[in-house]
Amino acid sequence: MGIISSLPGHMNYSVVLPVYACDDPNWLILSIESILRQTIASNDIIIATDGPLTPLLAQTIQGYSERHPEISVLIEPTNQGAGPTRNRAIAATKHPLVAVQDADDISATNRMELSLAALNADPELVMVGGQIAEFTNDDPEQLISFRRVPLKVEQVRDYSRRRMPVNGPTLMFRKAEIEALGGYGEGTRSEDYLLIARLLAAGKKIENLPQVVLWYRESAGAIARRRTWNHLRGFVGTRLEVHRLGIGNWLDVIVPCTAQLALTVTPPAVTKFLYSKVLR
């Protein structure tokens, strides 16, 4: 009662959920259901497609939009990437607070309640995230690890020098502040990290909740996708852009870029260690 009574309304936030062709329909169902079952519900859930979908994915989304009036669908016939897809969905939201989620992740039932309470308690707080529990494939109860991120803004700023200081799929933020800085980046797999860097460079306050608020699905091919030369080029470009924004020094560029290079060329066992200990 204490948290809920401190909020200005029952349904006062939007949710954006990008979907693209490689997403699994069964995983998408679990993701959508976790949003619908929040202790504080949303009346504005936007599913944004990124290019053509499989028939089963399209059928799944249509079924939910027909059964739930709070769900609307934005269709993009060509693949634009994660950043542009999120930006398009954010622009279409109705409320000043927006939460993001990925199509293969599962939110804790009180995730939005906790995020709303934090943002409403501190008008200077622009974005709030939380901790994640990681699992593989189809069993959220078979946890493999946790990704713990720092809580307070000073710790977030320091952590951001070399590593992503928030868990991207757990975020809720003030829409106007995000759009004023151009939203998520385009043409890069690090669009969320660049957004965080721009916010911190602008002096905005970002914090994380201490609770695990989301179960994150680590797919079997996730590390393999980070072992490509294209990913390395994008990674280095992102680190240089973060440095240009005034976050960290040259050593903070060299150390993670060297680790990413090693990840690209070393055997899979070493790759997994580097990713978990240095790059995440």
Phi, psi and omega per residue, in radians:
M1 nan -0.617 -3.082
G2 -1.097 -0.835 -3.125
I3 -1.180 -0.837 -3.072
I4 -1.091 -0.705 -3.086
S5 -1.194 -0.331 -3.129
S6 -1.455 -0.077 -3.095
L7 -1.605 2.590 -3.081
P8 -1.308 -0.236 -3.137
G9 -2.907 2.947 -3.075
H10 -1.430 -0.708 -3.102
M11 -2.169 1.493 -2.984
N12 -2.220 0.515 3.097
Y13 -2.581 2.771 3.089
S14 -1.944 2.825 3.079
V15 -2.257 2.360 3.036
V16 -2.026 2.369 -3.051
L17 -2.370 1.700 3.107
P18 -1.280 2.556 3.110
V19 -2.403 2.375 3.033
Y20 -2.354 3.084 -2.880
A21 -1.052 -0.538 -3.081
C22 -1.397 -0.120 3.124
D23 -1.191 2.563 -3.138
D24 -1.544 2.217 -3.111
P25 -1.023 -0.645 3.141
N26 -1.194 -0.654 3.080
W27 -1.189 -0.668 3.107
L28 -1.071 -0.706 3.117
I29 -1.031 -0.823 3.130
L30 -1.069 -0.672 3.141
S31 -1.148 -0.846 3.135
I32 -1.083 -0.769 -3.132
E33 -1.058 -0.644 3.141
S34 -1.172 -0.495 3.063
I35 -1.303 -0.737 -3.116
L36 -1.173 -0.443 -3.049
R37 -1.670 0.293 3.140
Q38 -1.121 2.553 3.097
T39 -1.109 -0.485 2.939
I40 -2.103 1.965 -2.995
A41 -1.437 2.814 3.041
S42 -1.914 2.520 3.041
N43 -1.793 0.256 -3.099
D44 -2.549 1.534 3.136
I45 -1.976 2.070 -3.075
I46 -1.944 2.066 3.022
I47 -1.684 2.084 -3.079
A48 -1.948 2.062 3.130
T49 -1.442 2.513 3.119
D50 -2.043 1.493 -3.110
G51 1.537 -3.116 -3.111
P52 -1.150 2.512 -3.134
L53 -1.904 2.870 2.994
T54 -1.203 2.708 3.122
P55 -0.976 -0.677 -3.110
L56 -1.205 -0.685 3.065
L57 -1.095 -0.816 -3.140
A58 -1.061 -0.697 3.135
Q59 -1.164 -0.703 3.129
T60 -1.080 -0.814 -3.133
I61 -1.131 -0.761 3.125
Q62 -1.049 -0.725 3.140
G63 -1.070 -0.746 3.133
Y64 -1.180 -0.720 -3.127
S65 -1.159 -0.543 3.116
E66 -1.306 -0.583 -3.095
R67 -1.529 -0.369 -3.041
H68 -2.222 1.839 -3.109
P69 -1.108 -0.332 3.120
E70 -1.315 -0.195 -3.129
I71 -1.731 2.219 3.016
S72 -2.141 2.760 -3.048
V73 -2.153 2.247 3.004
L74 -1.830 2.132 -3.071
I75 -1.835 2.197 3.031
E76 -2.062 1.983 -3.024
P77 -1.230 -0.336 3.132
T78 -2.049 2.621 -3.129
N79 -1.244 2.132 -3.103
Q80 -1.941 -0.326 -3.083
G81 1.786 2.875 -3.029
A82 -1.129 -0.757 -3.099
G83 -1.078 -0.973 3.112
P84 -1.031 -0.613 -3.140
T85 -1.147 -0.790 3.087
R86 -1.093 -0.757 -3.121
N87 -1.063 -0.727 3.138
R88 -1.104 -0.721 3.134
A89 -1.204 -0.723 3.131
I90 -1.060 -0.728 3.135
A91 -1.070 -0.469 -3.084
A92 -1.584 -0.076 -3.089
T93 -1.255 2.776 -3.065
K94 -1.676 -0.383 -2.937
H95 -1.988 2.746 -3.119
P96 -1.281 -0.302 3.069
L97 -1.904 2.326 -3.058
V98 -2.298 2.331 3.030
A99 -1.903 2.564 3.078
V100 -1.990 2.663 3.044
Q101 -2.666 2.624 3.070
D102 -1.659 2.799 -2.993
A103 -1.304 -0.130 3.138
D104 -2.068 0.220 -3.133
D105 -1.924 2.846 -3.049
I106 -2.249 2.112 3.136
S107 -1.462 2.474 2.930
A108 -1.077 2.600 -3.032
T109 -1.107 -0.420 3.139
N110 -1.802 0.230 -3.102
R111 -0.994 -0.897 -3.069
M112 -1.192 -0.627 3.107
E113 -1.063 -0.785 3.134
L114 -1.146 -0.727 -3.134
S115 -1.160 -0.764 3.110
L116 -1.061 -0.736 -3.130
A117 -1.075 -0.735 -3.132
A118 -1.144 -0.779 -3.106
L119 -1.219 -0.630 3.131
N120 -1.333 -0.404 3.122
A121 -1.395 -0.362 -3.063
D122 -2.384 1.741 -3.121
P123 -1.069 -0.373 3.136
E124 -1.450 -0.237 3.141
L125 -1.319 2.090 -3.081
V126 -1.622 -0.576 -3.054
M127 -2.573 2.479 3.071
V128 -2.347 2.411 3.053
G129 -2.161 -2.849 -3.131
G130 -2.786 -3.113 -3.129
Q131 -1.470 2.724 3.122
I132 -2.218 2.609 2.966
A133 -1.877 2.306 -3.043
E134 -1.810 2.434 3.078
F135 -2.443 2.945 3.130
T136 -2.060 2.560 3.007
N137 1.020 -2.113 -2.874
D138 -1.894 0.093 -3.048
D139 -2.165 1.698 -3.136
P140 -1.098 -0.300 -3.132
E141 -1.463 -0.224 3.100
Q142 -1.630 1.387 -3.071
L143 -1.339 2.495 3.110
I144 -1.925 -0.407 -3.131
S145 -3.031 3.031 3.014
F146 -2.177 2.567 2.983
R147 -1.941 1.854 -3.118
R148 -1.634 2.271 3.113
V149 -2.101 2.721 -3.070
P150 -1.145 2.732 -3.007
L151 -1.623 -0.960 -2.972
K152 -1.584 2.776 -2.985
V153 -1.048 -0.660 3.136
E154 -1.111 -0.710 3.115
Q155 -1.201 -0.652 3.112
V156 -1.080 -0.782 3.139
R157 -1.073 -0.790 -3.114
D158 -1.144 -0.746 -3.124
Y159 -1.117 -0.568 -3.064
S160 -1.196 -0.226 -3.131
R161 -1.051 -0.578 -3.098
R162 -2.255 -0.319 -3.033
R163 -2.452 2.750 3.090
M164 -1.101 2.077 -3.000
P165 -1.554 0.043 3.081
V166 -2.369 2.877 2.992
N167 -1.709 1.914 -2.972
G168 -0.882 -0.785 -3.085
P169 -1.280 -0.042 -3.120
T170 -1.731 0.043 -2.904
L171 -1.379 2.513 2.853
M172 -2.283 2.455 -3.020
F173 -2.621 2.959 3.079
R174 -1.486 2.029 -3.020
K175 -0.957 -0.789 -3.056
A176 -1.072 -0.678 -3.122
E177 -1.186 -0.675 -3.124
I178 -1.218 -0.780 -3.118
E179 -1.180 -0.557 3.134
A180 -1.113 -0.453 3.129
L181 -1.732 0.178 3.064
G182 1.618 0.057 3.081
G183 1.239 -2.766 3.135
Y184 -1.219 2.631 3.112
G185 -1.227 2.898 -3.126
E186 -2.124 2.598 3.035
G187 1.289 0.406 3.141
T188 -2.596 2.615 3.061
R189 -1.359 -0.110 -3.107
S190 -1.899 0.573 -3.069
E191 -1.074 -0.548 3.139
D192 -1.307 -0.678 3.110
Y193 -1.113 -0.716 3.121
L194 -1.142 -0.643 3.076
L195 -1.088 -0.802 3.120
I196 -1.055 -0.751 -3.131
A197 -1.081 -0.728 3.130
R198 -1.147 -0.687 3.105
L199 -1.100 -0.818 -3.133
L200 -1.144 -0.692 3.112
A201 -1.104 -0.495 3.114
A202 -1.514 0.065 3.102
G203 1.401 0.336 -3.113
K204 -1.421 2.645 -3.067
K205 -1.631 2.140 3.098
I206 -2.212 2.323 3.086
E207 -2.411 2.921 3.110
N208 -2.169 2.520 3.042
L209 -1.303 2.629 3.107
P210 -1.350 -0.303 -3.057
Q211 -1.441 2.637 2.923
V212 -1.264 2.071 -3.070
V213 -2.006 -0.044 -3.073
L214 -2.729 2.454 3.011
W215 -1.692 2.085 -3.010
Y216 -1.802 2.187 -3.111
R217 -1.529 1.987 3.095
E218 -1.622 1.828 -3.061
S219 -1.294 2.748 -3.053
A220 -1.062 -0.560 -3.073
G221 -1.669 0.175 -3.035
A222 -1.093 -0.823 -3.115
I223 -1.202 -0.664 3.125
A224 -1.026 -0.644 3.131
R225 -1.184 -0.375 3.139
R226 -1.597 0.053 -3.114
R227 -1.766 0.216 -3.090
T228 -1.645 2.751 3.097
W229 -1.187 -0.571 3.073
N230 -1.087 -0.736 3.117
H231 -1.134 -0.697 3.125
L232 -1.072 -0.776 3.125
R233 -1.064 -0.762 3.114
G234 -1.142 -0.653 3.128
F235 -1.092 -0.841 3.142
V236 -1.098 -0.742 3.110
G237 -1.041 -0.695 3.115
T238 -1.135 -0.784 -3.133
R239 -1.099 -0.663 3.099
L240 -1.158 -0.665 3.119
E241 -1.175 -0.708 3.098
V242 -1.083 -0.724 3.094
H243 -1.112 -0.700 3.129
R244 -1.075 -0.530 3.121
L245 -1.322 -0.079 3.086
G246 1.639 0.252 -3.129
I247 -1.745 2.006 3.105
G248 1.434 3.132 3.120
N249 -2.038 -3.027 -3.092
W250 -1.150 -0.535 3.087
L251 -1.109 -0.590 3.106
D252 -1.237 -0.282 3.004
V253 -1.513 -0.806 -3.016
I254 -1.164 -0.755 -3.058
V255 -1.088 -0.954 -3.140
P256 -1.169 -0.572 3.128
C257 -1.189 -0.655 3.067
T258 -1.133 -0.711 3.099
A259 -1.122 -0.687 3.123
Q260 -1.168 -0.661 3.077
L261 -1.090 -0.779 3.109
A262 -1.084 -0.698 3.100
L263 -1.043 -0.646 -3.083
T264 -1.214 -0.578 -2.986
V265 -1.920 -0.157 -3.074
T266 -1.612 2.904 3.111
P267 -1.073 2.755 -3.074
P268 -0.964 -0.646 -3.121
A269 -1.104 -0.730 3.107
V270 -1.222 -0.667 3.111
T271 -0.972 -0.814 -3.104
K272 -1.089 -0.706 3.127
F273 -1.123 -0.838 -3.127
L274 -1.054 -0.753 -3.115
Y275 -1.111 -0.778 -3.060
S276 -1.303 -0.546 -3.011
K277 -1.717 -0.422 -3.025
V278 -2.099 -0.711 -2.917
L279 -1.725 -0.266 -3.119
R280 -1.593 nan nan
